Amino acid sequence: MVLSWPNKAVEGTPTQSLPSRKTLDLDVPNIRVSRASARGLNSLYSPRDPKVIPKGFIRACGKAGGFAPRPLWDDLTTGVTPWFENKQGCFIYFNCNDAHWWIDSEQGSGMYLAAPNGSLLLPPTDGWMTLTGERAGAPEMSFD
């Protein structure tokens, strides 16, 4: 799948940078998540435009006290890196504030995180852990 959208400066990731073109044409594959112990996460995820906010993220902002999702999403993401979503609404995105990839439930609850492995455009295939730092039950990924 080829996606195009405007580039935005990447903040919080000084050792890794994205292309500085005004428009990026990205050939971004689907992601298959497997071996996650958390229910609903093991499936195929499709790339999404980084300007579109995941529904689960919007839900989480509402539950956390009615925060406006747009400024938070724009602060957490690069504006260039695609996020990925499965049919259940679970999503994977790169959080530029903590420089980690996250897998969130359909409700927007963080489930797993991983450090980038050479790319800010695609999540790592392994190295995932729960938010408490456990690797048991953590997912693996492959690209379709």
Phi, psi and omega in degrees: 000133179255126179241144175230137175197164181294150177275149176227145180302142178266118179252148176085004179227069187295335183268349179231138180225160179258162177303147183260029176280154179291326179232132177255132172253109187247132172264093188255123181280164168289160179240134174252120178262133179220162175067012176283135179281339179286134184294141174086354183270333184282101179184188179270134178244136179253146180292147179231153178298129183294344178279342178273134183268130177300142179300322178296325177294319178297317177300315182297322178297321178294318181290334183275008177121017176078032177293146177288121185293323185301308180296325179293315179299316180295328178285325183277335187246166183278341186081356181238318183291125178292155169252168187230144184223142174260177184295335179280348181097002173292151184215157181236132180210160176265123179265108183284347177287321178251004178056043177227153169276143180235146168246121180247150176289174178296341177271356180089011178277131177295132181245315183217157172215159180206147175286149177299152179237067177089357181215139172259359180264336179227140178290160178290154180280338179214184181088011180283151176214160176290170180292344176267005175089009180272141178263341178296129180083002180283150184281166168239159181228153171220162183251131178259000000 
